């Protein structure tokens, strides 16, 4: 599985965290979830953490598999 890339997170003055992927907003976190996210990002691989928190952690052949005749 390819490693995720292209994620950037920005912390706003009000404590909100905005996660973008290739320039588009992928998620917005507030309150306790934002604090937990920031703690996890500093402790691990930031790209992987952001992909997991936004639900964009599956990269690969999902689209090709969906269009396969046996899966129709």
C-alpha positions as CSV (number, residue, x, y, z in Angstrom):
1,X,0.0,0.0,0.0
2,X,1.4,3.4,-0.9
3,X,2.0,5.9,1.8
4,X,-0.4,8.8,1.9
5,X,0.9,12.3,0.9
6,X,-0.4,15.8,0.2
7,X,-2.0,16.4,3.6
8,X,-1.5,19.6,5.5
9,X,-3.0,20.7,8.8
10,X,-3.5,24.2,10.1
11,X,-4.3,25.2,13.6
12,X,-6.4,28.3,13.9
13,X,-6.4,30.8,16.8
14,X,-9.7,29.4,18.2
15,X,-8.3,25.9,18.5
16,X,-9.9,24.5,15.4
17,X,-7.7,22.3,13.2
18,X,-8.3,22.2,9.5
19,X,-6.9,19.3,7.5
20,X,-6.5,19.8,3.7
21,X,-5.5,17.3,1.1
22,X,-4.0,18.7,-2.1
23,X,-5.5,22.1,-1.4
24,X,-9.0,21.0,-0.6
25,X,-10.5,20.8,2.9
26,X,-10.6,17.2,4.0
27,X,-11.7,17.7,7.6
28,X,-12.3,20.1,10.4
29,X,-11.7,19.2,14.1
30,X,-12.7,21.2,17.1
31,X,-12.4,20.9,20.9
32,X,-11.2,17.6,22.4
33,X,-10.9,15.9,19.0
34,X,-8.5,18.7,17.8
35,X,-6.4,18.3,20.9
36,X,-6.2,14.5,20.5
37,X,-5.3,14.9,16.8
38,X,-2.5,17.3,17.5
39,X,-1.1,15.0,20.2
40,X,-1.2,12.1,17.7
41,X,0.4,14.1,14.9
42,X,3.4,15.1,17.0
43,X,3.9,11.5,18.1
44,X,3.7,9.7,14.8
45,X,3.9,9.9,11.0
46,X,1.9,13.1,10.3
47,X,0.8,12.1,6.8
48,X,-0.5,8.7,7.9
49,X,-2.3,10.2,11.0
50,X,-4.0,12.9,8.8
51,X,-5.1,10.3,6.3
52,X,-6.6,8.1,9.0
53,X,-8.4,10.9,10.7
54,X,-10.0,12.1,7.4
55,X,-10.9,8.6,6.3
56,X,-8.7,8.9,3.2
57,X,-6.3,6.1,4.2
58,X,-7.3,3.7,1.4
59,X,-5.2,4.3,-1.7
60,X,-4.9,1.7,-4.3
61,X,-7.3,-0.3,-6.5
62,X,-10.7,0.3,-4.9
63,X,-12.1,2.0,-8.0
64,X,-10.7,-0.7,-10.3
65,X,-12.1,-3.4,-8.1
66,X,-15.5,-1.8,-7.9
67,X,-15.7,-1.8,-11.8
68,X,-14.6,-5.5,-12.1
69,X,-17.4,-7.7,-13.6
70,X,-17.5,-10.1,-10.6
71,X,-18.3,-7.2,-8.3
72,X,-21.1,-5.7,-10.3
